[in-house]
Amino acid sequence: MVGATEAVELNRLENQVDNGGGGDWEYLCLVRKLKVRRSDKVLKHGLSILNDSRKRSKLGGEEWTLYEQVAIAAMDCQRIDIAKDCVKVLQKQLPESVRVGRLEGMLVEAKGSYEDADNIYESLLEDNPLDQVIHKRRIAMSKAQGNISEAITRLNKYLEIFMADHDAWRELAEIYVSLQMYKQAAFCYEELILCQPSVPLYHLAYADVLYTIGGQENLQTAKKYYASTIDLTGGKNARALYGICLSSSAIGQLTKGRKEKEGTELQSLAATALEKDYKKRSPNKLPLLTATLKNLKL
């Protein structure tokens, strides 16, 4: 995630280079460092350097990094001709480079030749089985083709090797939710919470999944994770507050109205906090919320 200070600096440099104020290379370096997508800008300003022999000669070894950056930007912009030219230069200069091999696969992929691209990636993985970038390219390619089952298989294999990749666990969880495979999604969110217990988003998503699965035990656990979301957000997450109300109501229906004192207090506090939040932020919707909570018998 890009910080506020970095975002300001990026926008400043972008405005500067767009208006002919110089700093093209500094801008391109910052884009790479922050890992943000500015493909049209990278293509424009990167080419302005590559096409100027005087500017290019000042880069030294970084020239090849720029060729790589421009090649990827060109693929994003569907300028396959430019990407092809950049890859040719890199192939000539760095014929044994794994990074250039990846670019070759990405170029074939950008042309829509997925099977050929996959063969290139598979060959690269034989020599470099721990190459995360290539694994991720194959996953992305499966998704691009609409082959979700293959994407799931590849994500699971990837996570067997790179268990600490939080983004991959989250991506897999979201795919499972989209397919209504809630038990599998719950497992993914459990892994995420174990790795990053202070991220409220994971607690909330896990609670939502458990609530959807249903059953008294899952609902009780969902309520706990809605509560932990509230703790982690300083009581400011309306969705988690409403989740407590919903899960409490569902538990009440399953237990035929039998309520524990602690559970009753929690749902009462959640309802009060929700009404206070709506009164402040959306007073016109407060009557609807009050009626909804009343229907939930809270």
C-alpha positions in Angstrom: 0.0 0.0 0.0 1.3 3.5 -0.9 1.6 5.8 2.0 0.3 9.4 2.0 3.7 11.0 1.7 4.8 8.7 -1.1 1.5 9.3 -2.9 2.1 13.1 -2.7 5.6 12.7 -4.0 4.4 10.4 -6.9 1.7 12.9 -7.9 4.2 15.8 -7.7 6.7 14.1 -9.9 4.0 12.9 -12.3 2.8 16.5 -12.8 6.3 17.7 -13.2 7.3 15.3 -16.0 3.9 15.6 -17.7 4.5 19.3 -18.0 8.1 19.0 -19.3 9.8 19.8 -16.0 12.2 16.9 -16.1 12.7 14.2 -13.6 11.6 11.4 -15.9 14.0 8.8 -14.5 13.2 9.7 -10.9 9.5 9.3 -11.6 10.0 5.9 -13.3 12.2 4.7 -10.3 9.5 5.8 -7.9 6.8 4.0 -9.8 8.9 0.8 -9.7 9.6 1.3 -6.0 6.0 1.7 -5.0 4.8 -1.0 -7.4 2.0 1.1 -8.8 0.4 0.8 -12.2 1.0 3.9 -14.3 1.4 2.0 -17.6 0.5 4.8 -20.0 2.9 7.3 -18.2 5.7 4.7 -17.9 5.4 3.9 -21.6 5.5 7.6 -22.6 8.3 8.7 -20.3 10.3 5.5 -20.5 10.4 5.7 -24.3 11.5 9.3 -24.2 14.6 8.1 -22.3 15.2 5.0 -24.4 14.9 6.9 -27.7 17.4 9.5 -26.5 20.9 7.9 -26.7 22.4 10.7 -24.5 19.8 10.1 -21.7 20.1 6.3 -22.1 23.9 6.3 -21.8 23.6 7.9 -18.3 21.7 5.0 -16.9 24.5 2.4 -16.9 23.3 -1.0 -16.0 19.9 0.4 -15.1 19.2 0.7 -18.8 18.1 -3.0 -18.9 15.8 -2.4 -15.9 14.1 0.4 -17.9 13.7 -1.8 -21.0 11.9 -4.4 -18.7 9.7 -1.7 -17.2 8.7 -0.3 -20.6 8.1 -3.7 -22.0 5.6 -4.6 -19.2 3.9 -1.2 -19.6 3.6 -1.7 -23.3 1.9 -5.0 -22.8 -0.5 -3.4 -20.4 -1.3 -0.8 -23.1 -1.6 -3.4 -25.8 1.4 -2.0 -27.6 2.8 -5.4 -28.5 5.1 -4.0 -31.1 7.0 -1.9 -28.5 7.0 -4.7 -26.0 8.5 -7.1 -28.7 11.2 -4.6 -29.5 12.2 -4.2 -25.8 12.2 -8.0 -25.2 14.5 -8.5 -28.3 17.0 -6.0 -26.9 17.0 -7.8 -23.6 17.3 -11.2 -25.2 20.4 -10.1 -27.0 21.9 -8.5 -24.0 20.9 -11.0 -21.3 20.2 -14.3 -23.1 20.3 -16.5 -20.0 18.3 -14.2 -17.7 15.3 -15.7 -15.9 13.7 -12.3 -15.8 14.0 -12.0 -19.6 12.5 -15.5 -19.8 9.5 -14.3 -17.8 9.1 -11.4 -20.2 9.1 -13.7 -23.2 6.3 -15.7 -21.5 4.4 -12.5 -20.7 4.8 -11.3 -24.3 3.3 -14.6 -25.7 0.6 -14.3 -23.1 -0.2 -10.8 -24.1 -0.7 -12.0 -27.7 -3.4 -14.4 -26.4 -1.3 -17.6 -26.9 -2.0 -18.9 -23.5 -0.9 -22.5 -24.1 2.4 -21.4 -25.5 2.9 -19.0 -22.6 2.1 -21.7 -20.1 4.7 -24.0 -21.8 7.3 -21.2 -21.4 6.4 -20.7 -17.7 6.5 -24.4 -17.0 9.9 -24.8 -18.6 11.2 -21.9 -16.4 9.8 -23.5 -13.3 11.6 -26.7 -14.0 14.9 -24.7 -13.5 13.5 -22.3 -10.9 10.7 -24.0 -8.9 10.6 -21.2 -6.3 10.0 -18.4 -8.7 7.0 -16.6 -7.2 6.5 -14.3 -10.2 6.1 -17.2 -12.6 3.7 -19.1 -10.3 1.6 -15.9 -10.0 1.6 -15.4 -13.8 0.2 -18.9 -14.3 -2.5 -18.3 -11.7 -3.4 -14.9 -13.3 -3.5 -16.6 -16.8 -5.9 -19.3 -15.6 -8.2 -16.6 -14.2 -7.9 -14.6 -17.4 -9.1 -17.6 -19.4 -12.0 -18.1 -17.0 -10.6 -21.4 -15.8 -11.4 -20.9 -12.1 -10.9 -24.5 -11.1 -7.4 -24.5 -12.5 -6.7 -21.1 -10.8 -7.8 -22.7 -7.5 -5.5 -25.7 -8.0 -2.5 -23.5 -8.9 -3.2 -21.2 -5.9 -3.3 -24.1 -3.5 0.0 -25.5 -5.0 1.5 -22.0 -4.7 0.5 -21.7 -1.0 2.0 -25.1 -0.2 5.3 -23.5 -1.1 4.7 -19.8 -0.1 2.5 -20.2 3.0 3.3 -16.7 4.2 1.8 -14.9 1.1 -1.2 -13.1 2.7 -2.4 -11.7 -0.7 -2.6 -15.2 -2.1 -4.6 -16.5 0.8 -7.0 -13.6 0.5 -7.3 -14.1 -3.3 -8.1 -17.8 -2.7 -10.6 -17.0 0.0 -12.4 -14.5 -2.3 -12.6 -17.0 -5.1 -14.1 -19.6 -2.7 -16.7 -17.1 -1.5 -17.6 -16.3 -5.1 -18.2 -20.0 -5.7 -20.1 -20.4 -2.4 -17.5 -22.7 -1.1 -17.7 -21.2 2.4 -15.9 -23.9 4.4 -12.9 -23.6 2.2 -13.0 -19.8 2.4 -13.2 -20.1 6.2 -10.0 -22.1 6.3 -8.2 -19.4 4.2 -9.4 -16.7 6.6 -8.2 -18.7 9.6 -4.8 -18.8 8.0 -4.9 -15.1 7.5 -5.9 -14.4 11.1 -3.1 -16.6 12.4 -0.6 -14.7 10.3 -2.0 -11.2 10.8 -4.2 -11.2 13.9 -4.5 -7.4 14.1 -6.1 -6.9 10.6 -9.8 -6.3 11.2 -10.8 -7.0 7.6 -9.9 -10.7 8.1 -11.8 -11.0 11.3 -14.9 -9.4 9.6 -14.6 -11.6 6.5 -14.2 -14.8 8.6 -17.3 -13.8 10.7 -19.3 -13.2 7.5 -18.4 -16.6 6.2 -19.3 -18.4 9.4 -22.6 -16.5 9.7 -23.4 -17.6 6.1 -22.5 -21.3 6.9 -24.9 -21.1 9.9 -25.4 -23.5 12.8 -25.2 -22.6 16.4 -21.5 -23.2 16.9 -20.6 -21.2 13.7 -22.9 -18.4 14.7 -21.4 -18.2 18.2 -17.9 -18.0 16.7 -19.1 -15.5 14.1 -20.3 -13.3 16.9 -16.9 -13.5 18.6 -15.1 -12.4 15.5 -17.6 -9.6 14.8 -16.8 -8.5 18.4 -13.0 -8.7 17.8 -13.5 -6.6 14.6 -15.2 -3.9 16.7 -12.3 -4.0 19.2 -9.7 -3.7 16.5 -11.6 -0.7 14.8 -12.3 1.1 18.1 -16.0 0.4 17.8 -16.4 2.1 14.5 -17.3 -0.8 12.2 -21.0 -0.6 11.5 -21.0 -3.9 9.5 -19.5 -5.8 12.5 -22.0 -4.1 14.9 -24.9 -5.2 12.6 -23.3 -8.7 12.3 -23.5 -9.1 16.1 -27.2 -8.2 15.9 -27.9 -10.6 13.1 -25.9 -13.5 14.6 -27.5 -12.9 18.1 -30.9 -13.1 16.5 -30.1 -16.2 14.6 -28.8 -17.9 17.7 -31.9 -16.9 19.6 -34.0 -18.6 17.0 -32.0 -21.8 17.2 -32.1 -21.8 21.0 -35.8 -20.9 21.0 -35.2 -17.6 22.7 -32.9 -18.8 25.5 -30.3 -16.1 26.0 -27.2 -15.8 28.1 -26.7 -12.6 30.1 -23.4 -11.8 28.4 -24.9 -12.4 25.0 -27.9 -10.1 25.7 -25.6 -7.3 26.9 -23.4 -7.6 23.8 -26.3 -7.4 21.4 -27.8 -4.5 23.3 -24.6 -2.6 23.2 -24.2 -3.3 19.5 -27.7 -2.1 18.7 -27.2 1.1 20.8 -23.9 1.8 19.0 -25.5 1.2 15.6 -28.3 3.6 16.3 -25.9 6.2 17.6 -23.8 5.9 14.4 -26.8 6.2 12.2 -28.1 9.2 14.1 -24.8 10.9 13.4 -24.0 9.8 9.8 -27.4 8.9 8.2 -30.2 10.3 10.3 -32.7 9.8 7.5 -32.1 6.1 7.6 -32.4 5.8 11.4 -36.2 4.8 11.3 -35.4 2.0 8.9 -32.6 0.7 11.2 -34.8 0.9 14.3 -37.5 -1.0 12.5 -35.0 -3.7 11.4 -33.6 -4.1 14.8 -37.1 -4.4 16.2 -37.9 -7.1 13.8 -34.8 -8.9 14.9 -36.3 -8.8 18.4 -33.2 -7.0 19.9 
